[in-house]
Amino acid sequence: MELIEILALIAGLVGEPQIPDRFAAYTNGGNNSDYPVMVAKCPTPLGRNEIEGETIVCGTVNVPERHDAPSGQRIDLFFTVMRAHSTYPEPDPVLHLHGGPGGGVVSRIEMFAEIFEPIRQTRDVVMFDQRASVLSSTSTTCRGALDRSLGDVITGSFSFTETPPDDTRITPAALLRDCVAEIEAAGTDLAAYSTEENANDTAALMNALGYETYNLHGISYGTRLALEILRSHPENVRSAVIDGVAPLQVPLYDTLAVPGSEVIEITLAECAADAACNAAFPDFRDVLRDTLDRATAGELLSNSGDPLPVIAVLTPFLARNGTYADPSAATALIPAFVYEIARMADGEPTPIVDKIIATDGYPRRTSPLDGVRDGLLDVEIAAVDEAESSAEVAVQSDEALDGAIDALRERLLETEVPLTRIFDDEMIRGAGKILENEDRRRAALLGYAQLREGEPDPEALRNYVRDTFPQESQRRLLALIDAMSDAEVDAIFANVQRGVSRTLKETAGNLHTWIYACQESIPFNSLEGFRETSAALPWPEVGLIYEPVATEFFAACSAFTPVERPGFHDPVVSDIPVLSIGGTWDMQTAPSWPALAAETLPNAQTFLIPEAGHGAIAYQDCVVDMTQAFLTNPMRTLPDTCIEQTRPSFHIP
């Protein structure tokens, strides 16, 4: 950013936002009274350049729990609109559909603002937390059951499933059954939390926000939802990008091990297609097969004589997925790693195995400057050193600017409610003795979580302080409450909500995933189907790794009632232009599935991106370029440039 732009940003944060006309309409209820919009504060952190109300707006849209019963129960869905930077934006925004199901996205604005920054040069980007997802999960959160377990969640001893003492089968814990019962007793119609209703929600949201046409962008479960929208609500969709594709016709839980087996096959094929790798490791497939057989039998030994498990052999293959923030360099090392680990017990040097173990399976990419100085004159080396040092200073300055902008935002909030931070600090200071006693600690956590149950009330806060804190801490805490404004009391309760929700996020996320998956995917999937599918794979050892995940999933699903949706698992047929993308590292959705989904989409283009995991757009910049080119002209035939640019090379000892 230029200095003048930075100063303008600071001025914008301190002053009143210049609200664009489109955002101003949201403060008046939105575009359609059937789906009223209410503006709300955005969750932080935001992207550095965002000014709330000017470049970005957040809020809720109110929709029917069942769209075929608009006068029945209703729910709020939390959304954000990130405004295009152009003075003349395209009229059709990108609607991003998050994964999970239940994963949410609005609480991660900063991350997605960075990913979608190039797209925002010309288009608005809209995101929302789908029903039963994070900020839109009020109606599907069993607060009573989860609050009672807050202590177990914090200590890592919480589980929704259990193995009874007189049985070997994993079953739903009583807590999970209580949780489902609590949600239903509150009047929530769990059967309405489905991909079909999510598709209805997207049409309602975009109508309420005033967009006549739009483009879909889905990752993971978001691709499943995008495909359903193409089937049930195609009327306003201009194009769709699906990245990390989960076709509706695939039994996702029977096939948990399929992506991993395909990832291994792709790595073998990449080495075979590389002349140097194939010459150095001509028996790569056979060596891997023998090594895994020995690991399964307990006969693969380390250099200390200890048995090595299957996961030790497969970690470099599998651990690449999910490293988008700092992409793994494992692909180049995998053939050498397999050859070394196969003979560890022979006492030969294993530098690649040692490197991968030292990095917990996540070796990082080397600097582009490695080797650049070789053969240069001293004066040239000095110039390179100076340029590298300046680059490091520039990065540090950029990070410092990010920190300063975040601190400014926090300080501006604190000036509105100054006693809120002081009260939090005092509670932390007074909690020392409470945390030393297990029973008192659990009671304090439960009481804190239960503050969420009512409206913000200073008397409820006083009662919590009196019931929880020692006498010497109560006096100052109670005095702070007496001095608080209504806004400060509201802020304290908002902090409680955020803190407890953050603690329970992963636990509640599993619950919200199961609400969808267990109702929509059973009996289309089964534990027996998972085991049969895994056993038939070229690399069935991946199934051994996923066995605990599959067992827990199917056990948890017995707490839910499956909902039959005729035709839901049929392939989607649509002539809307689709860009279907996969990654060669993807352990969550198989690399072959983008092409499978495209079989019934006549205007689809399919690309499998090397050196990319689940959600290729987060791994390779050229995927952003590809997406941007497709959005500009969805009927344009895109070349394989991104694939050619990202093919891996291999380490040859």
C-alpha positions in Angstrom: 0.0 0.0 0.0 1.1 3.6 -0.7 1.5 5.9 2.3 -1.5 8.0 1.3 -3.6 4.8 1.2 -2.5 3.7 4.6 -3.3 7.1 6.1 -6.7 7.1 4.4 -7.4 3.7 5.9 -6.5 5.0 9.4 -8.7 8.0 8.9 -11.6 5.8 7.7 -11.3 3.6 10.8 -11.4 6.6 13.1 -14.1 8.5 11.3 -17.6 7.7 10.2 -17.7 5.2 7.3 -18.8 6.4 3.9 -21.7 3.9 3.5 -22.3 2.9 -0.1 -25.9 2.9 -1.4 -26.1 -0.9 -1.6 -25.0 -1.2 2.1 -27.4 1.5 3.1 -30.3 -0.6 1.8 -29.4 -3.3 4.2 -30.0 -1.0 7.2 -33.5 -0.6 6.0 -34.3 -4.4 6.0 -32.9 -5.4 2.6 -34.4 -6.0 -0.7 -37.3 -8.4 0.2 -39.5 -8.2 3.3 -40.0 -12.0 3.2 -36.4 -12.3 4.2 -35.6 -9.3 6.4 -32.0 -8.2 6.7 -30.5 -6.8 9.9 -27.0 -5.3 10.0 -24.7 -6.5 12.8 -21.0 -6.1 13.8 -18.6 -8.2 11.9 -16.5 -10.7 13.8 -12.9 -9.8 14.1 -10.2 -10.0 12.9 -11.0 -8.3 9.6 -8.7 -7.9 6.6 -6.2 -5.0 7.0 -7.9 -2.8 4.4 -11.5 -3.3 5.6 -13.6 -0.5 7.0 -16.8 -1.9 8.4 -19.8 -0.3 6.8 -17.8 0.9 3.9 -15.8 -1.9 2.3 -17.5 -4.7 4.2 -20.8 -5.3 6.0 -22.1 -8.1 8.1 -25.6 -9.0 9.3 -28.3 -11.6 9.5 -31.0 -12.6 7.1 -34.2 -14.2 8.5 -35.5 -17.2 6.6 -38.1 -19.9 7.3 -36.8 -23.1 8.9 -38.8 -24.8 6.2 -39.2 -22.8 3.0 -42.4 -24.5 2.2 -43.9 -23.3 5.4 -42.9 -19.5 5.4 -45.3 -18.7 8.3 -43.6 -21.3 10.6 -40.5 -21.2 12.7 -37.7 -19.0 11.4 -34.0 -18.8 11.8 -31.3 -16.1 11.3 -28.3 -16.7 9.0 -25.2 -14.7 9.5 -23.6 -13.2 6.3 -21.0 -10.8 5.1 -20.6 -8.9 1.9 -17.1 -7.9 0.9 -17.4 -5.0 -1.6 -15.6 -5.0 -4.9 -12.7 -2.5 -5.1 -13.7 -1.3 -8.6 -15.6 1.9 -9.2 -17.4 -0.1 -11.9 -17.9 -3.6 -10.5 -19.5 -6.5 -12.3 -23.2 -6.9 -11.4 -22.8 -10.6 -10.6 -21.0 -11.3 -7.3 -19.3 -14.5 -6.2 -21.3 -16.3 -3.5 -18.8 -18.5 -1.6 -20.2 -21.7 0.0 -18.2 -23.1 2.9 -17.4 -26.7 3.7 -18.2 -29.0 6.6 -21.1 -29.2 6.6 -21.3 -27.0 9.6 -17.8 -25.4 9.1 -18.8 -21.8 8.9 -16.9 -19.0 7.2 -17.9 -15.5 8.5 -15.7 -15.9 11.6 -12.7 -16.3 9.3 -13.2 -13.2 7.2 -9.5 -12.2 7.3 -8.4 -15.5 5.8 -11.0 -15.5 3.0 -10.6 -11.8 2.3 -7.0 -12.6 1.4 -7.9 -15.6 -0.8 -10.6 -13.7 -2.7 -8.7 -10.4 -2.9 -8.0 -10.8 -6.7 -11.7 -11.6 -7.3 -12.7 -8.4 -5.4 -10.9 -6.3 -7.9 -14.1 -6.6 -10.1 -16.8 -8.4 -8.0 -18.4 -8.4 -4.6 -17.8 -11.5 -2.6 -20.7 -12.8 -0.4 -20.3 -15.4 2.3 -22.7 -16.8 4.9 -22.7 -19.3 7.7 -25.2 -22.0 6.5 -27.9 -23.2 8.9 -26.4 -25.2 11.8 -23.0 -23.6 11.2 -21.1 -21.5 13.8 -22.7 -18.1 13.8 -26.0 -19.5 12.3 -26.2 -22.4 14.8 -28.4 -21.0 17.6 -31.2 -23.3 16.8 -29.0 -26.5 16.7 -26.8 -25.9 19.7 -27.6 -28.0 22.8 -26.3 -25.5 25.3 -27.4 -27.3 28.4 -25.6 -30.6 27.5 -22.5 -28.9 26.2 -22.2 -26.4 29.1 -22.2 -29.3 31.5 -19.2 -30.8 29.6 -17.2 -27.6 29.2 -14.6 -28.8 31.7 -14.1 -32.0 29.8 -13.8 -30.1 26.5 -11.1 -27.9 28.0 -9.1 -30.9 29.4 -9.5 -32.9 26.2 -11.5 -35.7 27.8 -14.8 -35.0 26.0 -16.4 -37.4 23.5 -19.8 -37.8 22.0 -19.3 -41.5 21.7 -18.3 -44.3 24.2 -17.6 -48.0 24.5 -19.8 -49.5 27.3 -17.8 -51.7 29.8 -19.7 -54.9 28.7 -19.4 -54.3 25.0 -16.7 -53.8 22.3 -18.9 -51.6 20.1 -18.7 -47.8 20.1 -22.1 -46.3 20.8 -23.4 -42.7 21.1 -22.7 -41.3 24.6 -25.8 -40.4 26.7 -24.6 -36.9 26.2 -25.1 -37.0 22.5 -28.6 -38.5 22.8 -29.4 -35.8 25.4 -28.1 -33.1 23.1 -30.3 -34.2 20.2 -33.3 -34.5 22.5 -32.6 -31.0 23.9 -32.5 -29.5 20.4 -35.7 -31.1 19.4 -37.4 -30.2 22.7 -36.6 -26.5 21.9 -38.8 -26.8 18.8 -36.1 -27.3 16.2 -37.1 -29.4 13.2 -33.8 -31.2 12.7 -35.1 -32.7 9.4 -35.1 -29.2 8.0 -31.3 -28.9 8.4 -30.4 -30.3 5.0 -28.6 -29.5 1.7 -32.0 -29.0 0.1 -33.0 -26.2 2.6 -29.5 -24.7 2.3 -30.1 -24.3 -1.4 -33.3 -22.6 -0.6 -31.5 -20.3 1.8 -28.9 -19.2 -0.8 -31.7 -18.1 -3.2 -33.4 -16.2 -0.3 -30.1 -14.6 0.8 -29.1 -13.3 -2.6 -32.6 -12.0 -3.3 -32.6 -10.2 0.1 -29.2 -8.6 -0.7 -30.5 -7.4 -4.1 -28.4 -9.4 -6.5 -30.2 -10.6 -9.7 -27.5 -13.0 -10.9 -24.5 -14.4 -9.2 -21.7 -17.0 -9.5 -21.2 -19.9 -7.1 -17.9 -20.8 -5.5 -17.9 -23.9 -3.3 -15.2 -25.8 -1.5 -15.7 -29.3 0.0 -19.3 -29.6 1.2 -19.8 -26.2 -0.5 -19.4 -28.1 -3.8 -22.1 -30.5 -2.8 -24.4 -27.5 -2.0 -23.4 -25.8 -5.3 -24.4 -28.9 -7.2 -27.7 -29.0 -5.4 -28.3 -25.3 -6.2 -27.6 -26.0 -9.9 -30.3 -28.7 -9.7 -33.0 -27.0 -7.5 -32.3 -23.2 -7.9 -30.5 -22.6 -11.2 -32.6 -19.6 -12.2 -30.2 -16.8 -11.1 -26.9 -18.7 -11.3 -24.5 -17.5 -14.0 -21.6 -20.0 -13.4 -20.2 -22.2 -10.7 -16.7 -23.0 -9.5 -16.4 -26.2 -7.4 -13.0 -26.9 -5.8 -12.4 -30.1 -3.8 -15.5 -31.7 -5.2 -17.9 -34.0 -3.3 -20.4 -35.2 -6.0 -23.9 -36.0 -4.6 -23.8 -39.6 -6.1 -20.7 -40.5 -4.1 -21.2 -42.2 -0.7 -18.8 -40.0 1.1 -18.4 -42.0 4.2 -18.1 -45.4 2.6 -15.3 -43.8 0.6 -13.3 -42.1 3.4 -10.1 -44.0 2.4 -10.5 -43.5 -1.4 -8.9 -40.0 -1.6 -5.8 -41.3 0.3 -5.4 -44.3 -2.0 -5.7 -42.1 -5.0 -3.2 -39.6 -3.7 -0.6 -42.4 -3.3 -1.4 -43.6 -6.9 -0.9 -40.1 -8.2 2.5 -39.7 -6.5 3.6 -43.0 -8.0 2.5 -41.9 -11.4 4.2 -38.5 -11.0 7.6 -40.2 -10.2 7.1 -42.7 -13.1 6.5 -39.8 -15.5 9.6 -37.9 -14.4 12.7 -39.4 -16.2 15.1 -38.7 -13.4 12.8 -40.0 -10.6 11.9 -43.1 -12.6 15.6 -43.8 -13.2 16.5 -43.3 -9.5 13.5 -45.2 -8.1 12.5 -47.8 -10.8 10.9 -50.1 -8.2 9.0 -47.4 -6.3 5.6 -49.1 -6.4 7.1 -52.5 -5.4 9.2 -51.1 -2.6 6.2 -49.2 -1.2 4.0 -52.3 -1.4 6.6 -54.5 0.4 7.2 -51.8 3.0 3.5 -51.4 3.9 3.1 -55.2 4.0 5.9 -55.4 6.5 4.5 -52.5 8.5 1.1 -54.2 8.7 2.7 -57.4 9.9 4.8 -55.6 12.5 8.0 -56.5 10.7 9.1 -53.1 9.5 11.8 -52.0 12.0 13.4 -48.6 12.9 17.1 -48.3 13.2 16.6 -48.9 17.0 14.8 -52.2 16.3 11.3 -50.9 17.2 8.3 -51.8 14.9 7.2 -48.9 12.6 3.4 -48.5 12.1 1.7 -48.1 8.8 1.1 -44.4 9.5 4.9 -43.8 9.7 5.2 -44.9 6.1 2.2 -43.0 4.8 2.6 -39.7 6.7 4.6 -37.9 3.9 1.8 -38.8 1.4 -1.1 -37.8 3.6 0.3 -34.8 5.6 0.7 -32.5 2.6 -3.1 -31.8 2.6 -4.0 -28.9 4.9 -0.6 -27.1 4.6 -1.9 -24.2 2.5 -0.5 -21.5 4.9 3.0 -22.9 4.3 2.8 -25.6 1.6 4.7 -28.8 2.2 7.8 -29.8 0.3 7.2 -33.5 0.9 6.4 -34.6 -2.7 10.0 -34.2 -3.8 11.2 -36.3 -1.0 8.7 -39.1 -0.9 10.4 -41.6 -3.2 13.7 -41.3 -1.4 11.8 -41.5 2.0 10.2 -44.7 1.0 13.4 -46.3 -0.1 15.2 -45.2 3.1 12.5 -46.3 5.5 12.4 -49.7 3.8 15.9 -50.4 4.9 16.2 -48.5 8.2 16.9 -51.6 10.2 20.0 -52.2 8.0 21.8 -49.3 9.7 22.3 -47.3 6.5 22.1 -43.5 6.7 18.6 -42.1 6.4 18.9 -38.3 5.9 15.4 -37.9 4.2 13.6 -40.0 6.9 15.4 -37.9 9.5 14.4 -34.7 7.9 10.7 -35.7 7.6 10.6 -37.0 11.2 12.3 -33.8 12.4 9.5 -31.7 10.7 6.7 -34.0 11.9 6.0 -34.9 8.3 5.8 -31.3 7.1 9.1 -30.4 5.4 8.9 -26.8 4.2 10.0 -25.5 0.9 13.5 -24.1 0.6 14.1 -20.4 -0.2 14.2 -19.5 -3.9 17.6 -17.9 -3.2 19.2 -21.3 -2.2 22.0 -21.9 -4.7 21.6 -18.5 -6.4 24.8 -17.2 -5.0 26.9 -20.1 -6.4 29.3 -18.7 -9.0 28.6 -15.1 -8.3 31.3 -12.4 -7.7 31.7 -11.1 -4.2 30.2 -7.8 -5.1 27.2 -9.6 -6.7 26.7 -11.8 -3.6 26.8 -8.6 -1.4 24.1 -7.1 -3.6 21.9 -10.2 -3.2 22.5 -10.2 0.5 21.4 -6.6 0.8 18.3 -7.2 -1.3 17.3 -10.2 0.8 17.8 -8.2 4.0 15.7 -5.4 2.6 13.0 -7.9 1.6 12.9 -9.3 5.2 12.6 -5.8 6.6 9.7 -5.0 4.2 7.9 -8.2 5.3 8.4 -7.3 9.0 7.2 -3.8 8.4 4.1 -5.2 6.7 3.4 -7.5 9.6 3.9 -4.6 12.0 1.4 -2.5 10.0 -1.1 -5.4 10.3 -0.6 -5.5 14.0 -1.0 -1.7 14.4 -4.2 -1.7 12.4 -5.6 -4.5 14.5 -4.6 -2.7 17.7 -6.3 0.5 16.5 -9.5 -1.4 15.9 -9.3 -3.0 19.3 -8.6 0.4 21.0 -11.5 2.0 19.2 -13.8 -0.7 20.5 -12.4 -0.4 24.0 -13.0 3.3 24.2 -16.7 2.6 23.7 -16.7 0.1 26.6 -13.6 0.7 28.7 -14.7 -1.3 31.8 -15.2 -4.4 29.8 -11.4 -5.1 29.4 -10.8 -4.1 33.1 -13.4 -6.5 34.2 -12.0 -9.4 32.2 -8.5 -8.8 33.5 -9.9 -8.7 37.1 -11.7 -12.0 36.6 -8.5 -13.6 35.3 -6.5 -12.2 38.3 -9.1 -13.6 40.7 -9.4 -17.0 39.2 -6.1 -18.4 40.4 -7.3 -20.3 43.5 -10.5 -21.4 41.7 -8.4 -23.2 39.0 -6.5 -25.2 41.6 -9.6 -27.1 42.7 -11.2 -29.4 40.1 -14.8 -29.2 41.5 -14.6 -25.4 41.9 -13.1 -25.1 38.4 -15.9 -27.1 36.8 -18.6 -25.1 38.7 -17.0 -21.8 37.6 -16.9 -22.9 34.0 -20.5 -24.1 34.1 -21.7 -20.8 35.7 -19.8 -18.8 33.1 -21.3 -20.8 30.2 -24.8 -20.4 31.7 -24.5 -16.6 31.5 -25.3 -17.1 27.8 -28.8 -18.4 28.6 -30.4 -15.1 29.4 -30.4 -11.5 28.3 -27.5 -9.3 29.4 -28.2 -8.5 33.0 -25.9 -6.9 35.6 -27.6 -8.9 38.4 -26.9 -12.2 36.7 -23.2 -11.0 36.5 -23.2 -10.1 40.2 -24.7 -13.5 41.2 -22.0 -15.3 39.2 -19.2 -13.2 40.9 -20.7 -13.9 44.4 -21.1 -17.7 43.7 -17.7 -18.1 42.1 -14.9 -15.8 43.4 -13.3 -15.5 46.8 -14.2 -12.7 49.0 -11.1 -10.7 48.3 -11.9 -10.6 44.6 -15.6 -9.9 44.9 -15.4 -6.4 46.1 -13.6 -5.0 43.1 -15.5 -7.1 40.6 -18.9 -6.0 42.1 -17.8 -2.3 42.1 -16.9 -2.6 38.4 -20.3 -4.0 37.6 -22.0 -1.2 39.5 -20.0 1.3 37.4 -20.8 -0.3 34.0 -23.0 1.2 31.4 -25.6 -0.9 29.6 -23.2 -1.1 26.6 -20.4 -2.4 28.8 -22.7 -5.1 30.3 -23.8 -6.1 26.8 -20.1 -6.3 25.8 -19.3 -8.6 28.8 -22.1 -11.0 27.8 -20.9 -10.8 24.1 -17.4 -11.8 25.3 -18.9 -14.7 27.2 -20.8 -15.9 24.1 -17.6 -15.6 22.0 -15.4 -17.3 24.5 -17.6 -20.3 25.2 -18.4 -20.7 21.5 -14.7 -20.6 20.6 -14.0 -23.3 23.2 -16.8 -25.5 22.0 -16.2 -24.8 18.3 -14.7 -28.2 17.3 -17.1 -30.1 19.5 -20.2 -28.3 18.2 -18.7 -28.5 14.7 -18.8 -32.3 14.9 -22.4 -32.2 16.0 -23.4 -29.9 13.2 -21.6 -32.1 10.6 -23.5 -35.1 11.9 -26.8 -33.3 11.7 -26.5 -33.1 8.0 -24.4 -36.2 7.3 -26.3 -38.6 9.5 -29.7 -37.6 8.2 -28.7 -37.4 4.5 -26.1 -40.1 4.2 -27.6 -43.0 6.1 -28.3 -45.7 4.9 -26.6 -44.6 1.7 -23.4 -45.3 3.7 -22.6 -47.9 6.4 -19.6 -49.1 8.4 -19.7 -52.3 6.4 -19.7 -50.4 3.2 -16.6 -48.4 4.4 -14.7 -51.5 5.2 -15.6 -53.3 2.0 -14.7 -50.2 -0.1 -11.4 -49.8 1.8 -10.4 -53.4 1.5 -10.8 -53.3 -2.3 -8.5 -50.2 -2.8 -5.0 -50.5 -4.3 -3.7 -49.2 -0.9 -6.1 -50.6 1.7 -3.8 -49.5 4.5 -5.4 -46.1 4.2 -8.6 -47.7 5.5 -6.8 -48.8 8.6 -5.9 -45.2 9.3 -9.5 -44.0 8.8 -11.1 -46.9 10.8 -11.4 -45.0 14.1 -13.0 -42.0 12.2 -15.5 -44.2 10.4 -16.3 -46.1 13.6 -17.0 -42.9 15.5 -19.1 -41.4 12.7 -21.4 -44.4 12.2 -21.8 -44.8 16.0 -22.8 -41.1 16.4 -25.2 -41.4 13.5 -27.3 -43.9 15.4 -28.4 -41.0 17.6 -30.1 -39.4 14.6 -33.1 -40.3 12.4 -32.3 -40.7 8.7 -34.4 -38.6 6.4 -35.1 -40.1 3.0 -34.8 -37.6 0.1 -35.7 -39.3 -3.2 -33.3 -38.4 -5.9 -30.9 -36.6 -3.6 -28.0 -38.9 -4.5 -28.6 -38.8 -8.2 -25.9 -37.1 -10.4 -26.7 -33.4 -11.0 -27.5 -32.5 -14.6 -27.1 -28.9 -15.6 -25.9 -26.8 -18.6 -24.7 -23.9 -16.5 -20.9 -23.4 -17.0 -18.9 -25.1 -14.3 -15.2 -25.0 -13.4 -14.5 -28.3 -11.6 -11.1 -28.4 -9.7 -9.2 -31.0 -7.7 -5.8 -31.3 -6.0 -3.3 -34.1 -6.2 -2.8 -33.9 -2.4 -6.5 -33.9 -1.5 -7.2 -36.4 1.4 -10.8 -35.3 1.9 -12.4 -35.5 -1.6 -10.8 -37.8 -4.1 -8.8 -36.3 -7.0 -11.0 -38.3 -9.5 -14.3 -36.7 -8.3 -14.1 -33.4 -10.1 -14.2 -35.3 -13.4 -17.0 -37.6 -12.1 -19.2 -34.6 -11.3 -18.5 -33.1 -14.7 -19.8 -36.2 -16.5 -23.3 -34.8 -16.4 -22.4 -31.2 -16.7 -21.9 -30.6 -20.5 -20.4 -27.1 -20.0 -17.9 -28.1 -17.4 -14.1 -27.9 -17.5 -12.1 -30.1 -15.2 -8.6 -29.5 -13.8 -6.5 -31.6 -11.4 -3.9 -29.3 -9.9 -0.5 -30.7 -8.8 0.9 -29.7 -5.5 -2.5 -28.7 -4.1 -4.7 -30.1 -1.4 -8.3 -29.7 -0.4 -9.4 -26.4 -1.8 -6.7 -25.9 -4.5 -7.4 -22.1 -4.6 -5.6 -21.8 -1.2 -2.5 -23.6 -2.4 -1.6 -22.3 -5.8 -1.9 -18.7 -7.1 -2.6 -19.9 -10.6 -5.9 -21.4 -9.4 -7.0 -17.9 -8.4 -6.0 -16.7 -11.9 -7.9 -19.6 -13.5 -11.0 -18.8 -11.4 -10.8 -15.1 -12.4 -10.5 -16.0 -16.1 -13.4 -18.3 -15.9 -15.6 -15.8 -14.1 -14.8 -13.2 -16.8 -15.9 -15.6 -19.5 -17.4 -18.9 -18.2 -17.6 -20.3 -21.8 -13.9 -19.7 -22.5 -11.9 -22.9 -22.9 -9.0 -22.6 -20.4 -5.6 -24.0 -21.2 -3.6 -26.4 -18.9 -1.1 -23.6 -18.0 -1.7 -24.0 -14.2 -1.2 -27.7 -14.3 2.1 -27.3 -16.3 3.4 -24.6 -13.9 2.8 -26.7 -10.7 4.2 -30.2 -11.7 6.5 -31.4 -9.0 10.2 -32.2 -9.3 11.9 -34.9 -7.2 14.9 -35.1 -4.9 17.5 -37.5 -6.4 20.1 -38.6 -3.8 
